[in-house]
Amino acid sequence: MLYRSLNIVLGLVSGFCLSLAACGDADADDSGNGVGCTPGAAVACACPTGAMGAQSCLPDGSGFEVCMCGDVQATDGGETEGATEESGDAGMDMGADSTDGGDTCGNATEDPGECDETDPAYCPQDCEGGTGDSGSTGSEAACDPTTLHLTGQPIYLSMVPNMGSLWELGGAEGYGAGSMMCVAAGADHVCDYEEIVAAAAQNDFVGVANGTTAWLHRTVPAMDANGNLLSPGIGGRCLDWTYATNHISDGEYVTFNGGVPAFTLDNDTNFNEAAPAPNPHVQVGLLECGGTIRAIPCCVAECTPEV
């Protein structure tokens, strides 16, 4: 839209110059008052890129406004800077306000070219991780490869309360159903063990009520309080949250106090449905799946580190 507006202005400038002995004559006011330029007159101007832009004479004739170039970036409000300049006596709108639907910058959606710094449509606040007017955008905030989240941004977002070990929603069950609940709560997915550790390191849980317990989705080895390295397995995740009784699987969990997580881990996460009773892989009364109500911790989307 901006380029089309510039073409219109440059065409007017060319026509204006043809009507005078030289374009420089536009700097003289017909009244002979010695004004710097004719109010409302538009002339061509050179842009930093070497391309040609256009600028209008100020209403008082004291000089010209800033040169309008095709690579002008959008302002925080989503309106293109200089895109709605009046052309004085001619009364012509030199550009388009973003409210006319012709400018997508600032609409919180990544449109084509908006995340390419070399593209005229570049709009950082619409890129992934962008936050619009705050000035912190995906291109400015680094993706921490150790946590796969934007540096300085929250990892943990919210809790889905009062959930048993069998997660169900809309016909789906298990981990996928849990993530659907997190999306409905404004997050992206169920936090895993590593995300909880990283989120705790940046004090994301300070607002969580003391004594809150949440199911722990652990898929990596972890150290227990005695220094033992414990392997993950579905036998410690209530069969990936599809199991609602207690004789063949355990359910690890985390307890929050003062914003600090304390993990209750399973030292035997093996799953053997055919094991004789009592199942040797189940810690009866310690890591119950069935009959237990806990929260589901929800985290924001991960980012992708630049290679």
C-alpha positions in Angstrom: 0.0 0.0 0.0 2.9 2.4 0.9 4.7 1.8 -2.4 1.5 2.4 -4.4 1.1 5.7 -2.5 4.6 6.7 -3.2 4.1 6.0 -6.9 1.1 8.3 -6.9 3.1 11.0 -5.3 6.1 10.7 -7.6 3.7 10.8 -10.6 2.3 14.0 -9.2 5.7 15.4 -8.7 6.7 14.6 -12.3 3.6 16.3 -13.6 4.2 19.3 -11.4 7.8 19.6 -12.6 6.7 19.6 -16.3 4.5 22.6 -15.6 7.4 24.7 -14.4 10.8 25.6 -15.9 12.5 23.5 -13.1 11.4 21.6 -10.0 13.4 24.0 -7.9 10.9 26.8 -8.8 8.4 25.1 -6.4 10.5 26.6 -3.6 9.2 30.1 -4.4 5.8 31.2 -3.0 3.6 33.0 -5.5 3.0 35.7 -3.0 6.7 36.7 -3.0 6.9 36.4 0.8 10.2 34.6 0.6 8.7 31.3 2.1 11.0 28.3 1.8 8.5 26.2 -0.2 4.9 26.2 -1.4 2.7 24.8 1.3 1.4 21.4 0.3 3.8 21.0 -2.6 5.2 17.5 -3.0 8.7 16.9 -4.4 11.0 13.9 -4.9 13.7 13.1 -2.4 16.5 10.6 -2.1 16.2 7.7 0.4 19.1 6.2 2.3 18.9 3.1 0.1 19.4 5.1 -3.0 15.8 4.8 -4.1 13.6 7.8 -4.6 10.9 8.8 -2.1 8.6 11.9 -1.7 8.1 14.7 0.8 5.5 17.4 1.3 6.0 21.1 2.2 4.9 22.0 5.7 1.6 23.9 6.0 3.6 27.1 7.0 6.0 26.8 4.1 9.0 26.8 6.4 10.4 23.6 5.0 9.7 20.0 3.9 8.6 17.1 6.0 10.6 13.9 6.4 11.3 12.0 3.2 8.8 9.1 2.8 10.7 5.9 1.7 9.4 2.4 1.0 11.4 0.9 3.8 9.8 2.9 6.6 8.9 0.6 9.5 5.6 0.4 11.2 5.2 2.2 14.5 4.0 0.5 17.7 0.4 1.4 16.9 0.5 -0.7 13.7 0.2 2.5 11.6 2.9 3.1 9.0 4.9 6.2 9.9 4.2 9.0 7.5 1.6 7.0 5.7 -1.2 9.5 6.2 0.3 12.8 5.3 -2.0 15.5 3.8 -0.8 17.0 0.5 -1.9 20.5 1.5 -3.9 22.4 -1.2 -4.3 19.3 -3.3 -6.1 17.6 -0.4 -4.7 14.2 -1.4 -4.0 11.4 1.0 -0.5 10.3 0.3 -0.8 6.8 2.0 -3.1 4.4 3.8 -3.8 4.1 7.5 -3.5 0.6 8.8 -7.2 0.7 9.7 -8.2 0.4 6.1 -7.3 -3.2 6.1 -4.3 -2.8 3.7 -1.6 -3.0 6.4 -1.3 -6.2 8.4 1.5 -5.1 10.7 0.4 -5.2 14.3 -2.4 -7.7 13.8 -0.7 -10.3 16.0 -0.4 -12.7 13.0 2.8 -13.5 11.1 1.9 -12.5 7.5 4.3 -13.2 4.6 7.5 -11.2 4.8 6.9 -9.8 8.3 9.8 -11.8 9.9 12.3 -11.1 7.1 14.4 -8.1 8.0 15.2 -7.5 4.3 11.5 -7.5 3.3 9.6 -4.2 3.1 6.8 -5.9 5.0 9.1 -6.6 8.0 7.1 -6.3 11.2 8.9 -7.7 14.2 6.0 -7.4 16.6 4.1 -10.0 14.6 6.9 -12.5 14.6 6.8 -15.6 16.9 7.5 -14.5 20.4 6.7 -10.9 19.7 4.9 -8.8 22.2 3.8 -5.9 20.2 4.1 -2.5 21.9 6.4 -3.8 24.6 9.3 -3.7 22.1 10.4 -7.2 23.0 10.1 -9.4 19.9 11.1 -12.8 18.8 14.0 -11.3 16.8 15.3 -9.5 19.9 14.8 -12.1 22.7 17.3 -15.0 22.5 16.1 -18.6 22.5 17.9 -20.3 25.4 19.1 -23.7 24.1 19.2 -25.1 27.6 15.5 -24.6 28.2 14.2 -24.0 24.6 12.3 -20.9 25.8 12.8 -17.2 25.3 15.4 -15.7 27.7 13.7 -13.8 30.5 10.2 -14.9 29.5 8.0 -17.2 31.7 8.1 -20.9 31.0 5.4 -22.0 33.4 2.0 -20.3 32.9 -0.8 -21.9 34.8 -2.3 -25.0 36.5 -5.3 -27.1 35.5 -6.7 -28.0 38.9 -8.3 -31.1 40.4 -7.4 -33.8 37.9 -7.2 -37.5 38.4 -4.5 -39.7 36.8 -6.7 -40.4 33.8 -6.8 -37.3 31.6 -9.8 -37.0 29.3 -11.1 -34.2 27.1 -13.3 -34.2 24.0 -12.8 -37.9 23.2 -9.0 -37.7 23.7 -7.2 -39.1 26.7 -3.7 -39.2 28.2 -0.9 -36.6 27.7 -2.6 -35.2 24.5 -5.8 -34.5 26.4 -3.8 -32.8 29.1 -2.2 -30.5 26.6 -5.6 -29.7 25.2 -6.6 -28.6 28.7 -3.5 -26.4 28.9 -4.3 -24.8 25.5 -7.8 -24.0 26.8 -6.1 -22.4 29.8 -4.0 -20.1 27.5 -0.8 -22.2 27.6 0.6 -24.6 25.0 1.3 -28.0 26.6 1.8 -30.0 29.8 5.1 -29.0 31.5 7.7 -31.7 31.5 10.2 -32.3 34.3 13.0 -30.2 32.7 10.7 -27.3 32.1 9.6 -27.3 35.8 13.3 -27.2 36.8 14.0 -24.3 34.4 10.9 -22.4 35.4 11.7 -22.8 39.1 15.2 -21.3 38.4 13.6 -18.1 37.2 10.9 -18.0 40.0 7.9 -18.8 37.8 6.1 -20.6 40.6 6.1 -17.8 43.2 2.3 -17.4 42.9 1.5 -21.1 43.3 -0.2 -21.9 46.6 1.8 -23.7 49.2 1.1 -27.4 49.3 -0.1 -27.6 45.7 0.8 -31.0 44.1 0.9 -31.6 40.4 1.4 -34.7 38.2 5.0 -34.9 36.9 5.5 -35.8 33.3 9.2 -37.0 33.3 10.9 -38.4 30.2 14.5 -37.9 31.1 16.7 -39.4 33.9 16.6 -37.4 37.2 18.5 -37.5 40.5 16.5 -38.3 43.7 17.3 -36.8 47.1 19.8 -39.6 47.8 21.8 -39.0 44.7 20.4 -42.0 42.8 19.9 -41.5 39.0 16.4 -42.7 38.2 15.3 -43.6 34.7 11.9 -42.5 33.3 9.2 -44.8 32.1 5.4 -45.0 31.7 5.3 -47.0 34.9 6.0 -43.7 36.7 3.6 -41.7 34.6 0.3 -43.6 35.2 0.8 -45.1 31.7 1.1 -41.6 30.2 -2.0 -40.5 32.1 -4.4 -43.2 30.8 -4.5 -45.3 34.0 -6.9 -44.7 36.9 -6.1 -47.6 39.4 -3.0 -48.6 41.3 -1.8 -52.2 40.7 0.3 -51.9 37.6 1.7 -48.3 37.5 2.8 -45.4 39.7 2.4 -41.6 39.3 5.3 -39.3 40.1 4.4 -35.8 41.3 5.8 -32.5 42.4 4.9 -30.4 45.5 5.2 -26.6 45.6 6.0 -24.6 48.7 7.2 -21.0 48.6 7.5 -21.3 44.8 10.0 -24.1 45.1 9.2 -27.6 43.6 10.0 -30.8 45.5 9.9 -33.9 43.3 8.6 -37.3 44.5 10.1 -39.7 42.0 9.7 -43.4 41.3 12.8 -45.6 41.7 11.2 -48.3 39.5 9.3 -46.9 36.4 9.2 -50.2 34.6 5.8 -51.4 33.4 4.8 -55.0 33.3 1.1 -55.6 33.2 1.6 -59.4 33.6 3.7 -59.2 36.7 2.3 -61.2 39.7 0.5 -59.5 42.5 1.6 -57.5 44.3 3.4 -56.0 41.3 7.1 -55.5 42.2 7.2 -52.3 40.1 4.5 -50.5 42.0 5.0 -48.6 45.2 1.6 -49.1 46.9 0.5 -46.2 49.0 3.3 -43.9 47.9 2.8 -43.0 44.3 -0.9 -43.8 43.8 -2.5 -43.1 40.4 -6.1 -44.1 41.2 -8.1 -42.1 43.7 -5.6 -39.2 43.7 -6.4 -35.6 42.6 -3.6 -33.3 41.6 -3.1 -30.4 39.2 -1.6 -30.4 35.7 1.2 -27.8 35.2 1.0 -25.9 31.9 3.9 -24.3 30.0 4.2 -21.9 27.1 5.4 -22.9 23.6 9.1 -23.7 23.1 11.2 -21.6 20.8 13.8 -22.8 18.2 17.4 -21.7 18.8 19.1 -20.1 15.7 21.7 -22.4 14.2 
